[in-house]
């Protein structure tokens, strides 16, 4: 979709459709020239109304906060996609920052228009391909062309990084193997500025004594890959390292998932996919940080040589792990990848994973969990991601729950002795592999809820949402302003 700014009033711009947002049911909107146009409709300003004769689409929204704008644009797109039109015009709705409001509108249209129809015979085409911003502004702010164009540019970068991630997560497991993920990472690095990519095979994992990672891969015909991308601008302010769980498919191993739970497990690579999206966005936004993306890519399959409940694995960091459930495999891969990541001395270390169903039970499908030892860092992260619109909440560690992952025969068990508090006990397991000097620099993001939802919600289409990409890009943008 194309976005452009025309330094004209909205009435002077030629387009097939005009989009008008009704703010908090205010039908005395400054862009409505004729209030009588609603007289044949019971329109209260809290839904969508399309007036074909006037070529206007009215969308109700509660406020012009950034995420409300994204959702409103998704509603507009879902009406317009069924019409034979090519262009729409819209005024600029800004509560605070014009650039950020324009960016939110662009993100709303781009994210909601994304489809994954690669395997459909009947592909539905949408003719809408241009959104034109006018110089009319809802709150009479002074508009500059640079602000609007910056908003368009940044909105496209954000949304395309997310949509890039969605395509990876949505791809089927027959196609998307660890080898494919490594190929995509190398291809991505070649297209980006200041990015390099290194891919390591199973011989490297053996050399590094990544026995937990290797155990998970043992029954897969597709070999594992440790993928390491580095974005390094001139004079970076900090080194931020992202670690992503990349289970390209998870059958559960010998602790086999029921068939209903096995469907959608192509999405178990969402954390690793998100780190690729973050690298893409960071390079294109030219963020002032050295950023690493470390992906543990493997499958968890079943066979005669599968790792077993009752096994004890010696991880890269030397911590011994009692296996009590082979379906608690993501944390095993992350344990070794987090150990590797700390060799590069991060100022901030963030891992992302579709780690626990317990997080979905506790927070619902739309919210990620933020876990870690440093309360100040966790709550700062939650504050700085607010503009992204991604929902996340802090889950606190506590000493009582740490008792649940104790093992009688090893340093730690990979499965808690109680079903309760599962997202927290999984985070506490990962904490066992964080060195003391990095415990206050580490955040664990459990994105199991929003990463893949089998229905559309807000501006997210069916399937993958690209969870974690925008929140972390916004986090780093806001962090850069503070330094």
C-alpha positions as CSV (number, residue, x, y, z in Angstrom):
1,X,0.0,0.0,0.0
2,X,1.2,3.5,-0.8
3,X,1.0,6.4,1.6
4,X,1.5,10.1,0.6
5,X,0.9,13.6,1.9
6,X,-0.7,16.3,-0.1
7,X,-0.4,19.9,1.2
8,X,-4.0,20.5,0.5
9,X,-7.3,20.6,2.4
10,X,-9.2,17.3,2.4
11,X,-11.9,18.8,0.1
12,X,-9.3,19.6,-2.5
13,X,-7.8,16.1,-2.7
14,X,-9.1,13.7,-5.3
15,X,-9.7,10.2,-4.0
16,X,-12.4,7.5,-4.3
17,X,-13.3,7.5,-0.6
18,X,-13.0,9.9,2.3
19,X,-12.4,8.4,5.7
20,X,-13.7,10.4,8.7
21,X,-13.1,9.3,12.3
22,X,-15.9,10.1,14.8
23,X,-14.1,10.8,18.1
24,X,-16.0,9.7,21.2
25,X,-19.4,9.8,19.3
26,X,-18.9,13.4,18.4
27,X,-21.3,13.9,15.5
28,X,-20.4,17.6,15.4
29,X,-17.1,16.7,13.8
30,X,-15.3,19.6,12.1
31,X,-14.9,17.5,8.9
32,X,-18.6,16.8,8.6
33,X,-20.0,19.5,6.4
34,X,-23.6,18.4,6.6
35,X,-24.9,17.0,9.9
36,X,-28.1,16.0,8.2
37,X,-26.4,13.3,6.2
38,X,-27.1,10.8,9.1
39,X,-30.8,11.5,9.2
40,X,-31.7,8.2,7.4
41,X,-29.5,6.2,9.7
42,X,-29.5,5.4,13.3
43,X,-25.8,6.3,13.5
44,X,-24.5,7.1,17.0
45,X,-20.9,7.5,16.1
46,X,-19.7,4.3,17.7
47,X,-19.4,1.9,14.8
48,X,-18.8,2.0,11.0
49,X,-21.1,3.7,8.5
50,X,-20.4,3.9,4.7
51,X,-22.4,6.5,2.7
52,X,-22.0,5.4,-0.9
53,X,-23.7,8.5,-2.4
54,X,-21.3,10.8,-0.5
55,X,-18.3,8.5,-0.9
56,X,-17.6,8.8,2.8
57,X,-16.7,6.1,5.4
58,X,-17.3,7.0,9.1
59,X,-15.4,5.1,11.8
60,X,-16.2,5.6,15.5
61,X,-13.4,5.5,18.0
62,X,-13.1,6.3,21.7
63,X,-10.1,8.6,21.4
64,X,-7.2,9.5,19.1
65,X,-4.6,7.7,21.2
66,X,-2.2,5.8,19.0
67,X,-3.5,2.3,19.3
68,X,-7.1,3.5,18.9
69,X,-6.0,5.0,15.6
70,X,-4.5,1.6,14.5
71,X,-7.7,-0.2,15.4
72,X,-9.8,2.4,13.6
73,X,-7.7,2.0,10.4
74,X,-8.2,-1.8,10.6
75,X,-11.9,-1.2,10.8
76,X,-11.7,1.1,7.8
77,X,-9.7,-1.3,5.8
78,X,-12.1,-4.2,6.5
79,X,-14.9,-2.2,5.0
80,X,-13.0,-0.8,2.0
81,X,-11.3,-4.1,1.0
82,X,-14.7,-5.3,-0.3
83,X,-15.2,-2.2,-2.5
84,X,-13.8,-1.6,-6.0
85,X,-11.8,1.5,-5.0
86,X,-8.2,2.4,-5.4
87,X,-7.6,5.4,-3.1
88,X,-8.8,6.9,0.2
89,X,-8.1,10.3,1.8
90,X,-7.9,11.1,5.4
91,X,-7.2,14.1,7.6
92,X,-4.5,13.9,10.3
93,X,-5.8,13.0,13.7
94,X,-3.2,13.8,16.4
95,X,-3.6,14.0,20.2
96,X,0.0,14.8,20.9
97,X,2.6,14.0,18.2
98,X,1.7,14.4,14.6
99,X,4.5,12.1,13.4
100,X,3.5,9.3,15.8
101,X,-0.2,9.7,14.9
102,X,0.6,9.3,11.2
103,X,2.9,6.4,12.0
104,X,0.0,4.7,13.9
105,X,-2.4,5.2,11.0
106,X,0.1,3.7,8.6
107,X,0.8,0.7,10.9
108,X,-3.0,0.2,11.2
109,X,-3.6,-0.1,7.5
110,X,-0.4,-2.1,6.8
111,X,-0.9,-4.6,9.6
112,X,-4.6,-5.2,8.9
113,X,-4.1,-5.6,5.2
114,X,-1.5,-8.4,5.5
115,X,-2.6,-11.8,4.3
116,X,-1.0,-15.2,4.2
117,X,-2.8,-16.9,1.3
118,X,0.1,-18.8,-0.3
119,X,-1.7,-22.1,-0.2
120,X,-5.2,-20.9,-1.2
121,X,-6.4,-21.5,-4.7
122,X,-8.8,-18.6,-4.6
123,X,-6.8,-15.6,-3.7
124,X,-8.9,-12.5,-2.9
125,X,-7.5,-9.3,-4.4
126,X,-7.9,-5.9,-2.8
127,X,-7.9,-2.8,-5.1
128,X,-7.2,-0.2,-2.4
129,X,-3.6,0.7,-2.8
130,X,-3.2,4.4,-1.8
131,X,-3.9,6.4,1.3
132,X,-3.6,10.2,1.0
133,X,-3.1,12.4,4.1
134,X,-4.4,16.0,3.8
135,X,-3.1,19.0,5.7
136,X,-6.3,19.2,7.7
137,X,-5.6,18.3,11.3
138,X,-8.3,17.4,13.9
139,X,-6.8,19.5,16.7
140,X,-5.6,22.4,14.6
141,X,-1.9,21.7,15.2
142,X,0.7,23.1,12.8
143,X,1.6,20.4,10.3
144,X,5.0,20.1,8.6
145,X,5.7,17.9,5.6
146,X,8.7,16.4,7.3
147,X,6.7,15.2,10.3
148,X,4.1,13.5,8.1
149,X,6.7,11.9,5.8
150,X,8.7,10.7,8.8
151,X,5.6,9.2,10.3
152,X,4.8,7.4,7.0
153,X,8.4,6.1,6.7
154,X,8.7,4.8,10.3
155,X,5.2,3.3,10.1
156,X,6.1,1.4,7.0
157,X,9.3,0.1,8.5
158,X,7.6,-1.0,11.7
159,X,4.7,-2.7,9.9
160,X,6.8,-4.4,7.3
161,X,9.2,-5.8,10.0
162,X,6.1,-7.3,11.7
163,X,4.6,-8.6,8.4
164,X,8.0,-10.1,7.5
165,X,7.9,-12.0,10.9
166,X,4.3,-13.0,10.3
167,X,5.2,-14.7,7.1
168,X,7.9,-16.8,8.8
169,X,5.6,-17.9,11.6
170,X,2.7,-18.7,9.3
171,X,4.8,-20.8,7.0
172,X,4.2,-24.6,7.3
173,X,6.6,-26.9,9.0
174,X,7.3,-29.0,5.9
175,X,8.8,-25.9,4.3
176,X,10.1,-24.0,7.3
177,X,12.9,-26.1,8.9
178,X,15.9,-24.9,10.9
179,X,17.9,-24.9,7.6
180,X,15.2,-22.6,6.0
181,X,15.4,-20.2,9.0
182,X,19.2,-20.0,8.6
183,X,18.8,-19.3,4.9
184,X,16.3,-16.6,5.6
185,X,18.6,-15.0,8.2
186,X,21.6,-15.0,5.8
187,X,19.4,-13.5,3.0
188,X,18.1,-10.8,5.3
189,X,21.5,-9.8,6.4
190,X,22.6,-9.3,2.8
191,X,19.7,-6.8,2.3
192,X,20.4,-4.8,5.4
193,X,22.9,-2.1,6.3
194,X,25.5,-2.9,9.0
195,X,24.2,-6.4,9.6
196,X,26.3,-9.6,9.5
197,X,25.1,-13.2,10.0
198,X,26.8,-16.3,11.2
199,X,25.2,-19.8,11.1
200,X,26.5,-22.7,13.2
201,X,25.7,-26.3,12.7
202,X,25.5,-29.3,15.0
203,X,29.3,-29.8,15.1
204,X,29.6,-26.3,16.6
205,X,26.8,-27.1,19.1
206,X,28.7,-30.3,20.2
207,X,32.0,-28.3,20.5
208,X,30.2,-25.7,22.7
209,X,28.6,-28.5,24.8
210,X,25.1,-27.3,24.0
211,X,23.7,-30.7,25.1
212,X,20.3,-29.4,26.1
213,X,19.8,-27.8,22.7
214,X,21.1,-31.0,20.9
215,X,18.9,-33.3,23.0
216,X,15.7,-31.5,21.7
217,X,16.8,-32.1,18.1
218,X,17.8,-35.7,18.6
219,X,14.9,-37.3,16.7
220,X,14.5,-34.8,14.0
221,X,15.6,-35.5,10.4
222,X,16.3,-31.7,10.1
223,X,19.5,-30.7,11.7
224,X,19.6,-27.8,14.2
225,X,21.1,-24.4,13.6
226,X,22.4,-21.7,15.9
227,X,21.9,-18.4,14.1
228,X,23.6,-15.2,15.1
229,X,22.9,-11.8,13.5
230,X,24.7,-8.6,14.5
231,X,23.6,-5.1,13.7
232,X,26.4,-2.7,14.5
233,X,26.1,1.1,13.7
234,X,28.9,3.6,14.3
235,X,29.3,4.5,18.0
236,X,26.5,2.4,19.5
237,X,25.1,3.5,22.8
238,X,24.6,0.0,24.3
239,X,24.7,-3.6,23.3
240,X,21.3,-5.2,23.4
241,X,21.0,-9.0,22.8
242,X,17.8,-10.8,21.8
243,X,17.5,-14.5,22.1
244,X,14.6,-16.3,20.3
245,X,13.1,-19.8,20.7
246,X,13.0,-21.2,17.2
247,X,11.1,-24.5,17.4
248,X,10.1,-24.8,13.8
249,X,7.8,-27.6,14.9
250,X,7.1,-29.1,18.3
251,X,5.4,-32.5,18.5
252,X,6.1,-32.6,22.3
253,X,8.6,-35.4,21.8
254,X,8.0,-38.6,23.8
255,X,5.7,-36.5,26.1
256,X,3.6,-36.3,22.9
257,X,1.0,-33.5,22.6
258,X,-2.6,-34.5,22.0
259,X,-3.5,-33.9,18.3
260,X,-5.6,-30.8,19.0
261,X,-2.6,-29.2,20.8
262,X,-0.2,-30.1,18.1
263,X,-2.1,-28.0,15.5
264,X,-0.6,-24.5,15.4
265,X,2.8,-25.7,16.6
266,X,4.4,-24.2,13.5
267,X,4.1,-21.0,15.6
268,X,6.6,-22.3,18.2
269,X,9.3,-20.5,16.2
270,X,7.6,-17.1,16.9
271,X,10.4,-15.9,19.3
272,X,13.2,-16.6,16.8
273,X,11.1,-15.1,14.0
274,X,10.6,-11.9,16.1
275,X,14.3,-11.5,16.5
276,X,14.7,-11.4,12.8
277,X,12.0,-8.8,12.5
278,X,13.7,-6.7,15.2
279,X,17.0,-6.8,13.3
280,X,15.2,-5.8,10.1
281,X,13.5,-2.9,11.8
282,X,16.5,-1.8,13.8
283,X,18.7,-1.6,10.7
284,X,16.1,0.3,8.7
285,X,15.4,2.7,11.5
286,X,19.1,3.1,12.1
287,X,18.8,2.6,15.8
288,X,21.9,3.7,17.8
289,X,22.5,0.3,19.5
290,X,24.6,-2.7,18.7
291,X,21.9,-5.4,18.5
292,X,22.4,-9.1,18.4
293,X,19.8,-11.7,17.4
294,X,20.5,-15.2,18.6
295,X,18.2,-17.9,17.3
296,X,18.0,-21.5,18.5
297,X,16.4,-23.3,15.5
298,X,15.4,-26.9,15.8
299,X,12.5,-29.4,15.8
300,X,11.2,-31.5,18.7
301,X,10.1,-34.7,17.1
302,X,9.7,-38.4,18.2
303,X,11.7,-41.5,17.5
304,X,13.8,-44.3,18.9
305,X,16.6,-41.9,19.8
306,X,14.5,-39.2,21.4
307,X,15.6,-37.7,24.7
308,X,13.5,-39.1,27.5
309,X,11.8,-38.2,30.7
310,X,14.3,-39.2,33.4
311,X,17.3,-38.2,31.4
312,X,19.8,-35.7,32.9
313,X,21.3,-33.2,30.5
314,X,24.4,-31.2,31.2
315,X,23.9,-27.7,29.7
316,X,26.5,-25.4,28.2
317,X,26.8,-23.5,31.4
318,X,27.4,-26.7,33.4
319,X,24.0,-26.7,35.1
320,X,22.5,-30.2,35.1
321,X,18.9,-30.6,34.1
322,X,16.5,-33.4,35.0
323,X,14.1,-34.0,32.2
324,X,10.6,-34.7,33.5
325,X,8.7,-33.6,30.4
326,X,10.1,-33.5,26.8
327,X,7.4,-31.0,25.9
328,X,9.1,-28.5,28.1
329,X,11.8,-28.3,25.4
330,X,11.9,-24.6,24.5
331,X,13.5,-23.7,27.8
332,X,16.2,-26.3,27.1
333,X,17.1,-24.6,23.8
334,X,17.0,-21.2,25.5
335,X,19.2,-22.4,28.3
336,X,22.1,-23.0,26.0
337,X,21.4,-20.0,23.8
338,X,21.2,-17.7,26.8
339,X,24.6,-19.1,28.0
340,X,26.1,-18.3,24.5
341,X,24.5,-14.8,24.5
342,X,26.2,-13.8,27.7
343,X,29.6,-14.4,26.2
344,X,29.0,-11.2,24.3
345,X,28.5,-9.1,27.4
346,X,25.1,-7.6,26.9
347,X,24.0,-4.3,28.5
348,X,20.4,-5.6,28.1
349,X,19.5,-9.3,27.4
350,X,16.0,-10.1,26.3
351,X,14.7,-13.5,25.4
352,X,11.4,-14.2,23.6
353,X,9.5,-17.4,23.4
354,X,6.1,-19.1,23.0
355,X,7.1,-20.8,26.2
356,X,4.0,-21.7,28.3
357,X,0.3,-22.4,27.9
358,X,0.1,-21.2,31.5
359,X,0.8,-17.7,30.3
360,X,-2.1,-17.8,28.0
361,X,-4.4,-19.2,30.7
362,X,-3.3,-16.4,33.1
363,X,-3.2,-13.4,30.8
364,X,-5.4,-14.4,27.8
365,X,-4.5,-14.7,24.2
366,X,-3.6,-11.0,23.6
367,X,-1.1,-10.3,26.3
368,X,2.6,-11.2,26.8
369,X,4.3,-11.8,30.1
370,X,7.3,-9.8,31.3
371,X,9.5,-11.7,33.7
372,X,12.9,-11.2,35.3
373,X,14.8,-10.3,38.4
374,X,15.0,-6.5,38.0
375,X,11.7,-4.8,38.9
376,X,13.0,-1.4,37.7
377,X,13.9,-2.8,34.3
378,X,10.7,-4.8,33.9
379,X,8.4,-1.8,34.7
380,X,10.6,0.5,32.6
381,X,10.2,-1.9,29.7
382,X,6.4,-2.0,30.2
383,X,6.3,1.8,30.2
384,X,8.5,2.3,27.2
385,X,6.5,-0.1,25.0
386,X,3.2,1.6,25.6
387,X,3.1,3.5,22.2
388,X,3.6,0.2,20.4
389,X,0.1,-1.0,21.3
390,X,1.4,-4.4,22.2
391,X,-0.1,-5.6,25.5
392,X,2.2,-7.0,28.2
393,X,2.1,-7.3,31.9
394,X,4.7,-8.0,34.6
395,X,4.7,-11.4,36.3
396,X,6.8,-11.4,39.5
397,X,9.2,-14.1,40.6
398,X,8.9,-15.5,44.1
399,X,10.9,-17.9,46.2
400,X,8.0,-20.2,46.9
401,X,7.5,-21.1,43.3
402,X,11.3,-21.7,42.8
403,X,10.8,-24.7,45.1
404,X,8.7,-26.3,42.4
405,X,11.6,-26.8,39.9
406,X,14.0,-28.4,42.4
407,X,15.3,-31.8,41.4
408,X,16.5,-34.7,43.6
409,X,19.0,-35.9,41.0
410,X,20.1,-32.7,39.2
411,X,20.6,-29.0,39.7
412,X,17.1,-28.2,38.3
413,X,14.1,-29.9,36.8
414,X,12.7,-28.8,33.4
415,X,9.2,-29.3,34.6
416,X,7.6,-27.9,37.8
417,X,6.1,-30.3,40.3
418,X,2.8,-28.3,40.2
419,X,0.7,-27.1,37.3
420,X,0.2,-23.7,39.0
421,X,2.3,-20.7,38.1
422,X,3.7,-22.4,35.1
423,X,4.8,-19.3,33.2
424,X,6.7,-18.1,36.3
425,X,8.3,-21.4,37.1
426,X,9.5,-21.5,33.4
427,X,11.0,-18.1,33.9
428,X,12.7,-19.2,37.1
429,X,14.1,-22.2,35.2
430,X,15.7,-19.8,32.7
431,X,17.1,-17.7,35.5
432,X,19.3,-20.7,36.5
433,X,21.2,-20.1,33.3
434,X,21.7,-16.3,33.8
435,X,25.1,-15.4,35.4
436,X,25.0,-13.2,38.4
437,X,26.4,-10.2,36.6
438,X,23.6,-10.3,34.1
439,X,20.6,-11.1,36.3
440,X,19.6,-7.4,36.6
441,X,20.0,-6.9,32.8
442,X,17.8,-9.8,31.7
443,X,14.1,-9.8,30.7
444,X,12.1,-12.9,29.6
445,X,9.1,-12.3,27.4
446,X,6.6,-15.1,27.2
447,X,4.7,-14.4,24.0
448,X,2.7,-17.6,23.9
449,X,-0.7,-15.8,23.9
450,X,-0.5,-13.2,21.1
451,X,2.1,-14.9,18.9
452,X,-0.5,-16.9,17.0
453,X,-4.3,-16.6,17.4
454,X,-6.8,-18.4,15.1
455,X,-9.0,-15.4,14.6
456,X,-8.6,-11.8,13.7
457,X,-8.3,-9.2,16.5
458,X,-7.8,-5.5,16.3
459,X,-5.4,-4.8,13.5
460,X,-4.0,-8.4,13.7
461,X,-5.2,-10.8,11.0
462,X,-5.8,-14.6,11.5
463,X,-2.7,-16.5,12.6
464,X,0.7,-14.9,13.4
465,X,0.8,-11.4,14.9
466,X,4.5,-10.8,14.9
467,X,4.4,-10.4,18.6
468,X,7.5,-8.9,20.2
469,X,8.7,-7.0,17.1
470,X,7.0,-3.6,17.6
471,X,7.2,-3.7,21.3
472,X,11.0,-4.1,21.2
473,X,11.6,-1.6,18.4
474,X,9.5,1.0,20.3
475,X,11.4,0.1,23.5
476,X,14.7,0.8,21.9
477,X,13.5,4.0,20.2
478,X,12.3,5.3,23.6
479,X,15.4,4.1,25.4
480,X,17.6,6.0,22.9
481,X,15.8,9.2,23.8
482,X,16.7,8.8,27.4
483,X,20.4,8.2,26.8
